[in-house]
Amino acid sequence: MIAPPDRTPLRREFFDRPVVDVAPDLLGRILVRTTPDGPIAVRLTEVEAYDGPNDPGSHAYRGRTARNEVMFGPPGHVYVYFTYGMWHCMNLVCGPEGKASAVLLRAGEVVEGTELARKRRLSARSDKELAKGPARLATALEVGRALDGTDACASGETPLRMLTGTPVPPDQVRSGPRTGVAGEGGNGDVHPWRFWVANDPTVSPYRAHAPRRRSS
């Protein structure tokens, strides 16, 4: 018999570690989004680590800006950014305050509130696709810039919270190059910092960086 997932909230100390340690340890954990219509919960199956000033793929590589301010704050907070003029993506801040490292939440399995997620992801062809990709995950959970800076470790009522869940055994964790990252940051030999659950159908397909073409 498989034990039910642990619903204990993750403590801030969990996130106050090197980002490359936190990232694979997030697999199997549960993210709960509380909405007026009810909760939606996702079991994380794919993540990517970004190590601030040490990482050319990170939003914080060139320092602090209004956009990435939350990354420099306390661990366990949510960093939400807007990309391609269309989508939001969410991250969890790691390491000591001021270091600006974070884990991008790339994909997961909706384990609670599936009907609510379906309403937000009408284009999904199956429930396995509801949160299959970082923008899809944020859309399914109705996460936007208004939730930037949310404390996912706070006690009491909070719109986003990380729970212990069921950690994935190390032999089921895979790693490789990050998706869509250009230059050295996308080099899997230097930064093999995309982590996922082996053979999980909710993991998004890998895509190398493709330069955007300018319209003539």
N, C-alpha and C positions, 0 to 999 in steps of 0.2 A: 504494500500500500504506500502510495506517495504522500508524504507529509504536506499539509497545506502551507502556503507561503507565510512567512513571518510578517505580521503587520506592524511590528515595532518600528517607529521612526528612526532613520539613521541619524546618528549624533554628528555634531559639527566636526568632531575629531576625525571622523571617517574621511572628510574632504580636506583636512589640513595635513596633506601628504603630497609627495611628488605626483604630478599629474599622470605620469606614465604608470604609476602604481594604482591610482584611483580608477583610471579608465577601464581596464579589464575587470576590476572588482565591481564595477557598476552593472555588469551583465547579470541578468536574472533578478536585479532589484526592481522594485515597483514604484513608478511615479504616479501619484494621484492628483488629478485636477478636480477641484471642487467648483461646481457651477451652480447657478440658481435652479437649473433643471435636474441636478443630481451629479454624482461623481463619475469620472471616467478614469480608469486605471490602465496603465501600460507596463508590461514586463519588458525591460530593455534587452534588446538582442544585438545591437550594433552601436558602437560609439567611436569617436576619434579624439585623441589627445592633442592639445595645442599648448606649447610651453613658452608663451610670452616673448620676452626679448631674446631668448635663445633659439627661437623658431621662426624662420622666414615665412612660414605658412600662417602664423598667428596674426590676428587683428591688432595685437599689442606689440608687434615686433618693432615698430618705430615710435613707441611711446604712448602716453596717455592722450586720449581725445574725448570729446563729448560722447561719441558713440560707444567707446569701450570702457568708459569710466567704471562700470560695475566690476569688470575683471580685476581691477586693482583693490577691490574691497574685500570683506571677510569671506572665507570659504563657506560653501553651502548655499550661496545666493545664486539666483538665476540671471544669466546674461542672455537677452533676447536681441537679435538684430534683424534688420530688413534687408533683403537681397534681391537683385535683379528687378527691382521695382514692383515685385509681386508677392514675395513669400517671406515668412518669418521663420527663423531657426532658433533653437534654444540650446543653451549650454549651462553647465554647472561649474561654478568657480571653485578652484582647488588651491592648495598650498597656502603659505602664510600671506597675510594681508600686505598688499603692495607689490607682490610678485607677478600678478596678472596671468595665471595659467587657468585653463578651463577645458572641460570635456564637452564636445558637441554630441548631442543625442541624435543619432542617425536613424534608428529604427526600433520597432518594438511590436509586441503582440498586445492587442487590446483585450484585457481580461475582465473588465467591468465597464458597464456603461456602453456596451457595443451599439445599442440603438442610437444613442446620442452621437457617437462617433460617426455612424453611417449618415446621419443627417448633415454632418459637416463635410463628409467626404463622399458626395454623391457619385463621383466618377470612379470610385473604387469598384473593381470587378468582383472582388471577394473580400471577406473579412481579413484575410492575410495581407491585403494591400492597404488597409486603413491607415497604418502608421509605418509604411515601408519606404523610408526616406525622410530626411530631416524636415523638409517643408510639409510633407504629408503628416508627420507626427505632430508638428505644431498646429496644423490645421485641425486635425482630429481632436486635439485637446483644447482648441480655441485659445491658443496662446499668441499674443501680440505684444507690441512694445509697451503696452500698459502694465504688463507683468515683469518688465525689466527691473531687476533689483529685488524681486521677491525672495524672501528668506525661506528656503525649502526645508530648513531645520527648526523653524519656529514652533513654539508650543501654541496650543489653542487653534482657533480658526485661521486657516491660511489657504490661498487659492491653489498652491502647489506644494506638495510634500513628497519627500523620498522615504520609502519604507524598505526594510531589510530584505523582504522577498525571499527567494531561494538562490543563493550564489551559484554560479555555474562552475562545475569542477574544472580545474586547470587544463585537463586533457581534452576538454571540449571547446576551449578558447582558441581562436585562430587570429593571426595578425598579418598585416600587410600594408602597402602604401595607402595613403589617404586619398579619398575620391576627389577628383577635380581640382587638385592643388597644383599650382604651376611651379617650375624651377626646382631648386634644391628642396623646398618644402614638400614636394611631391615624390622625392626620391625614397623608395621603399627600403633601400639599403641604409640610408641615414635616418629616416623617420618612418619606421614600420609601425605607425601609431594608430592605425585603424584596427579595432578589435571587434570580433563578432562571434556569435555562437555557431559552431559548426553544424552545417546541414539544416539550419533553421529557415523555414520558408518565408519568414517575415524580414530577413536580411535583404538590404537593397543591393542591386548589382554594382560591381565596381566599374567606374568610368575614369579613365585618365583625363587630365586637363585638356580641354580643347579651346584654343583662343577664340574669342567672340569676333565675328566678322562685322566690320562696319558697313553700313549701308552706303551705297554710292550716291 
